[in-house]
Structure formats: structure tokens, C-alpha cells
Amino acid sequence: MTADRPIPNFIAGRWSASAATETLEIRNPATAELLGRAPLSTAADVDAAVQAAARAFPAWRTTPAVERARVLFRLKGLLERHKDDLARELTREHGKILSDSKGEVQRGIENVEHACGIPTLMMGETLEDIARGIDCETIRQPLGVFAVITPYNFPVMIPLWFWPYAIATGNTVVLKPSEQDPLTHQKIVDLAVEAGLPAGVLNVVHGGREAVAAILEHPDIKGVSFVGSSETARFIYAKGAESGKRVQALGGAKNHMIVLPDADLEATTDAVVSSVFGAAGQRCLAGSVVVGVGDAYAPIRERVLDRASAYRMGYGLDDAVDMGPVISQRHKERVVGFIGAGQKDGAAVLLDGRSRTVDRYPNGHWVGPTVFENVTPSMSIGREEIFGPVAGLTRVTSLDEALDLVHQNRYGNAVSLFTTSGKAARAFRYRAGISMIGINVGVVAPMAFFPFGGSRGSFYGDLKAQGSDAVQFYTDKRVVISRW
């Protein structure tokens, strides 16, 4: 592949050209170097991938679970061997600093590792003599072809939340990665082939809205896994359900971090700052609103401001860089627009990142750390997901008042409390009402063997990503009642 030609789709075990006539440029967000062109694939491309997956399903389903697991074991080894190269490629196309990229690749590997346990994870239950001479058992069976639609912010890890579990349980997959940074995952698909994954079990179609619409309408797709904005997640959930599909749709976030006066301020500052500004704020688990309770407000305000002011920006492959660019010029304009709206709404700008530049990379999409004060839920920066390096500070008098702020927001992805009080921590987890809860943790990211997903406007569906939820989502529990 050369940078000026469309990258191929992967269908039936082969890289093949899309029928699309339109492409989207893929550029390094820091240097503006052209890396490739993503085809905006057509409904015909999606159908070809689905048909390939459907043809591969019968043989893959009858492949013993232990043999499917061995493919994933080999893939895990290959991912570990190529981890550093994958991280560098990820930084080139996404923009996050190298340490963040290495962490993302590792989290993806952990999902492959967990899916290797499928012979145990997929087990059913049995009970003899539910009545005289009658036995009952449950078994888990795969359903067929699943589609996976993933965003740009974690182009390695998020696909690995889904397709390893789907294929481990005996299904086949059509993956539509983000058209903004799909190149690193192309290499992972090659590694899956090297690991022995049969043709048609995993297929990749690049594209935008037309490809997504074709997935949602295709009668042979049994379910859809999605991560993206809340508006799109809600649409995917409704449209997919209307077509009779299973859907797990993970949406956006507005994550609050509450600091009590008894918190360990140094550890809290480390956690808060890395949560807000890590990966340039382009994470669904990024902290957004820092809530200082009583006497905690002034010291956490000063520490966040000092750390943010000292952040070093640059290309993620260079040394001594704390934060890279945002993904695109279009997204930069969106973040800058939120900063302007925050000013207009009356929030005080303590640190303005709109004018930050990096001399060596004048064409990068730079937005520096930005800190607001006196942020309220009525302001757009206090209620909407910005997905950029913007912190909103607010002061309250009690934990009850802080939780009221959390509950006013339509999102429900993650929330954190910083305290040394066990009593406060228990009251917080009891009343938080959010699916992912952190106690002295800034990025509330569950490990692969626990479920990942929010609540309220941050998640549409029943079963979440990762862990036992993934096994349940990609299988149907069948109950067999026998009399012989």
C-alpha cells in the first residue's frame, strides 16, 4: 500500500479494493504527513463482507472451542512481539503520545488474553432430575455474523473489546473501524491471519455513513457492537433493534471528579490532571468537571492550574512530550468552539489553550490544556462532552451537592471521588448512580475480565463490553430439557 492509494478492505481472507469512488485522507495529526486514504465503502462492499462471514460461519462454529482459543493464544503472542511497532504506528496516525499508545495496545492484548479462556467462559449448567427421569441443561451457542463499528480515539483497543470475544464464541465478524485512523488495526488483522484465523471469520470494511447504514439494514447480521457519540449510539440502538438485531451501543460522557478536603492532594492532582489531559482529552473516561468540596477547592484549583500550565506539547514520538494534538482540524475547531462558548456563558478562563502552537510542527492540530472556573451545569462546557483537553472547575459545599451535579447531567459513564474516608467512599459508591465508579482513581477503566460501559445517555443496550457480558452478548443461552 502507498499513501496516495486507497487502503484495501479485508474480505474472505484477502485484501481487496473497495468499490467506493470517494476516499478520506488519513494524515498524521502532528505533522500533517499523508499516511493513506480510507475508502468510503458502499453497501455492496458491506454485503460482500457479510456474505464471506456467513459462508465461514458453519465451519468456524463447529471448530472446537479449544482450537478457537489456540488461534487467539497465537495472536496474543504475536501482538506482544509486535507491541512496540504497533504503538509507534498508533501514535503516527492518532497523535497520542507513545506511552499512551503502549498502554492502549496492552489493554487490547488483555482482551485477547481473556477471550482465550472461552472453553471455561462459555460453559453452561446442568441439573439432573428436575422431575422424575427428566434432566435440564443450558448451553451457549453462537448466532452467526456480528458487526463491530468503532471510533477513532482507541483504534487498537476498542475493536479488541469486541471481535476476539465474538470469534472465540464461534461467530464471524464484519469490522468497520474509524475511517480516521484504521491503519494500525490493519496490521493486527495480518497478525490474526498469521495466527491461523480462517478466511472469512474476520472481515474489515472501511467507510462512513453508507457502510453503517448497510450494516444496520443487512438481514444476515445478527448483532452490532458500537462505540461513538451518544446521539449516534442511540440511533444505532434504535435502528438495529428495529431490524431485529442485538445491539450494545456505548456513547459519550461528561465525567465528574469530586475532591473532598481529606483527599491526598498530590496523588489526587496526578490522577485528575492525567485524566483530563491524557490523550488530549479524547477518551470517554476523561475527567471533565473537577468538583472541589469546601476547603478542597482552592488547593486542587491551584495544583491543576500549575500542572496544566507546565504541559509540554508535541509529536508523540518525540522525547519529553506530555500531550499530542487532537485528531483533525475539524475536531480542533469543535473543541475551540466549546472554549469560546464557555467564555460567552460566563465561565472564567484561567488557562486558554486555543493559541498553543508547536514550532517544529506548524501544521499539527494543536489545542493546549484549558482550564475554566465557575462552571455550572447550564453551560455547554458543563453539560456536553467536549472530547478535548478542557477542565471545568466548580466549587460546592458538600458531597450531597456534588452528587446533585452528577445527577443533573444526562450522561452516566464514569465518576470519581478522591478521599481518605471510608465512610465517604461507601456513601459515594452507594449513591453515585453511575456504572463505572472510581475511588481515588482518575481513569475508571475496568480490566478485560470486568464489563465496560456506562448508564443513562452513555449506553444503550443491556450487555456491555468485555468480561462475561461479552460472552453473553455474542451467544444465545439455550435450555435443553431431556427425557430418555
PEQUISUL-V825001 format. One record per helix or strand. SS is the DSSP state (helix for helix, strand for strand). FROM is the first residue (numbers start at 1). TO is the last residue. If there is no record, write none. Layout:
ss = {SS;SS}
from = {FROM;FROM}
to = {TO;TO}
//
This chain:
ss = {strand;strand;strand;strand;strand;helix;helix;helix;helix;helix;strand;strand;strand;helix;strand;helix;strand;helix;strand;helix;strand;strand;helix;strand;helix;strand;strand;helix;strand;helix;strand;helix;strand;helix;strand;strand;helix;strand;strand;strand;strand;strand;helix;strand}
from = {6;9;14;23;34;43;65;83;98;118;125;134;145;157;172;183;202;209;221;230;246;255;265;287;296;313;323;329;348;359;370;380;390;399;411;414;422;436;452;455;459;465;467;475}
to = {6;11;16;27;39;61;81;94;115;121;131;142;149;168;176;194;204;217;227;242;250;259;281;293;309;313;323;345;351;361;373;383;396;408;412;418;431;439;452;456;460;465;473;483}
//
